[in-house]
Amino acid sequence: MKKFVHLATSFFLALGSAAIVAYAMAHLAHHSLGFPRSVLREQALICAAILLSLVAIEFLASRE
């Protein structure tokens, strides 16, 4: 049970940190560099899909 709590806590901390960094980078790219929001949204969805697949692979590999 402790391993599950540790894994869940680590996951939520990583998720929160990633969300803060993603928001800061999007703000910087939109306001300082002039990228349109539609381009940023498309790239964010692609990155989210890649990260989701990597997390799923690690989770399934560690269930051995």
C-alpha positions in Angstrom: 0.0 0.0 0.0 2.9 2.4 0.8 4.3 1.9 -2.7 0.9 2.9 -4.3 0.7 6.0 -2.1 4.3 6.9 -3.0 3.6 6.3 -6.7 0.4 8.4 -6.6 2.0 11.2 -4.8 4.9 11.3 -7.2 2.6 11.2 -10.1 0.5 14.1 -8.9 3.5 16.2 -8.0 5.0 15.6 -11.5 1.6 16.4 -13.1 1.3 19.6 -11.2 4.9 20.7 -12.0 4.4 19.8 -15.7 1.2 21.9 -15.8 2.9 24.9 -14.2 5.8 24.7 -16.6 3.5 24.2 -19.6 1.5 27.2 -18.7 4.6 29.4 -18.2 6.0 28.2 -21.6 2.7 28.8 -23.4 2.4 32.3 -21.9 6.0 33.1 -22.9 5.5 31.8 -26.4 2.2 33.6 -27.0 3.0 36.9 -25.4 6.7 37.3 -26.0 7.3 35.4 -29.2 3.9 35.9 -30.9 2.9 32.4 -31.6 -0.9 32.0 -32.2 -2.8 29.9 -29.6 -4.0 27.4 -32.2 -0.4 26.3 -32.9 0.4 26.0 -29.2 -2.8 24.0 -28.7 -1.9 21.5 -31.4 1.6 21.0 -30.1 0.3 20.6 -26.6 -2.1 17.8 -27.7 0.7 16.0 -29.5 3.0 16.2 -26.5 0.3 15.0 -24.1 -0.4 12.0 -26.3 3.3 11.1 -26.3 3.7 11.5 -22.6 0.5 9.5 -22.0 1.9 6.6 -24.0 5.3 6.7 -22.2 3.6 6.7 -18.8 1.3 3.8 -19.8 4.3 1.8 -21.1 6.2 2.3 -17.8 3.2 1.5 -15.7 2.5 -1.7 -17.6 6.1 -2.7 -17.6 6.4 -2.2 -13.8 3.4 -4.5 -13.2 5.5 -7.7 -13.8 
